[in-house]
Amino acid sequence: QVQLVESGGGLVQAGGSLRLSCATSGRAFSSYARGWFRQAPGKEREFVAAIGSSGGTTLYATSVKGRFTISRDNAKNTVYLQMNNLKYEDTAVYYCAVRRSWGPSEGLAEYAYWGQGTQVTVSS
């Protein structure tokens, strides 16, 4: 069984930065791709970023490209999302997820395990 725990969310002013972390327990973490998704009030959950099992391949949503960076530390079983130049529209609950494959994907349905989410609120 895989368990994911997100942390690092909070309240920040527009233009500020936050770093989200997602700690994972369970075997074979290093073999799986990871993703970050977000869900704003009244909206569907959407893709933010994903990273392959080795960290060599990354994908980003157009809306965050150039501002967000996904990374992973397999020795610590943790994936990160560095968010810079935050905008009001980045306000959402952010979820990390595990895909039982080595390659990253933008598809929400591709991910088998999900964390509980961490709230990110950006004030304008």
C-alpha positions as CSV (number, residue, x, y, z in Angstrom):
1,Q,0.0,0.0,0.0
2,V,1.2,3.5,-0.8
3,Q,0.5,6.5,1.4
4,L,1.1,10.1,0.4
5,V,1.2,13.1,2.7
6,E,1.5,16.6,1.3
7,S,2.8,19.6,3.2
8,G,4.0,23.2,2.6
9,G,0.8,24.9,1.6
10,G,-0.3,28.2,3.1
11,L,-1.2,31.8,2.4
12,V,1.1,33.9,0.3
13,Q,0.9,37.2,-1.5
14,A,0.8,37.3,-5.3
15,G,4.4,37.2,-6.6
16,G,5.5,35.1,-3.7
17,S,6.8,31.5,-3.5
18,L,5.9,28.2,-1.8
19,R,7.5,24.8,-1.9
20,L,5.2,21.8,-1.6
21,S,6.5,18.4,-0.4
22,C,4.9,15.0,-0.8
23,A,6.3,12.3,1.4
24,T,5.5,8.7,0.3
25,S,5.6,5.4,2.2
26,G,5.5,2.1,0.5
27,R,7.7,0.1,-1.7
28,A,8.9,0.8,-5.2
29,F,8.5,4.5,-4.9
30,S,11.6,5.1,-7.1
31,S,10.0,3.0,-9.9
32,Y,6.9,5.2,-10.3
33,A,6.2,8.5,-11.9
34,R,4.7,11.2,-9.8
35,G,2.3,14.1,-10.4
36,W,0.9,17.2,-8.9
37,F,-2.7,18.2,-9.5
38,R,-4.9,21.0,-8.2
39,Q,-8.5,21.7,-7.6
40,A,-10.0,25.2,-7.2
41,P,-13.4,25.7,-5.6
42,G,-16.2,24.9,-8.1
43,K,-13.7,23.5,-10.7
44,E,-12.5,20.1,-11.7
45,R,-9.2,18.7,-10.6
46,E,-6.5,19.7,-13.2
47,F,-3.0,18.6,-14.0
48,V,-0.1,20.8,-12.8
49,A,3.2,18.9,-13.3
50,A,4.6,15.4,-13.5
51,I,8.0,13.7,-13.3
52,G,9.3,10.4,-14.4
53,S,10.7,7.8,-12.1
54,S,14.3,8.8,-12.6
55,G,13.6,12.5,-12.6
56,G,14.8,13.0,-16.1
57,T,11.5,13.7,-17.7
58,T,9.1,16.4,-16.6
59,L,5.8,17.7,-17.9
60,Y,4.0,21.0,-17.0
61,A,0.7,22.6,-17.6
62,T,0.9,25.6,-19.8
63,S,-0.4,27.8,-17.0
64,V,2.5,27.0,-14.7
65,K,5.4,26.5,-17.1
66,G,8.4,28.7,-16.3
67,R,7.0,29.4,-12.8
68,F,6.7,25.9,-11.2
69,T,9.4,23.2,-10.9
70,I,8.8,19.6,-10.0
71,S,11.6,17.5,-8.6
72,R,12.1,14.3,-6.6
73,D,14.5,12.8,-4.1
74,N,14.1,9.0,-4.3
75,A,16.4,8.5,-1.3
76,K,13.9,10.4,0.8
77,N,10.8,9.1,-1.0
78,T,9.7,12.7,-1.5
79,V,8.5,14.7,-4.5
80,Y,8.5,18.5,-4.5
81,L,6.8,21.3,-6.3
82,Q,8.6,24.7,-6.2
83,M,6.1,27.4,-7.0
84,N,7.4,30.9,-7.8
85,N,5.7,34.1,-9.0
86,L,2.4,32.8,-7.6
87,K,-0.8,34.3,-9.0
88,Y,-4.3,34.6,-7.6
89,E,-5.5,31.9,-10.0
90,D,-3.0,29.4,-8.5
91,T,-5.3,29.3,-5.4
92,A,-6.4,25.7,-5.0
93,V,-6.0,22.5,-3.1
94,Y,-2.9,20.7,-4.4
95,Y,-2.7,17.0,-4.6
96,C,0.3,14.7,-5.2
97,A,-0.3,11.3,-6.9
98,V,1.6,8.2,-7.9
99,R,1.4,6.6,-11.3
100,R,2.3,2.9,-11.5
101,S,4.5,3.4,-14.4
102,W,7.9,5.0,-15.0
103,G,6.8,7.7,-17.4
104,P,4.9,10.9,-16.4
105,S,1.4,11.6,-17.6
106,E,-1.0,14.5,-17.6
107,G,-4.0,12.2,-17.3
108,L,-5.7,12.3,-13.9
109,A,-7.1,8.8,-14.5
110,E,-3.5,7.4,-14.9
111,Y,-2.7,7.9,-11.3
112,A,-3.5,5.2,-8.8
113,Y,-2.7,6.7,-5.4
114,W,-3.5,10.2,-4.1
115,G,-2.7,12.3,-1.1
116,Q,-5.2,14.3,1.0
117,G,-4.2,17.6,-0.4
118,T,-2.7,20.8,0.9
119,Q,-4.3,24.3,0.5
120,V,-2.5,27.0,-1.3
121,T,-4.1,30.5,-1.1
122,V,-2.7,33.4,-3.1
123,S,-3.9,36.8,-2.1
124,S,-4.0,39.5,-4.8
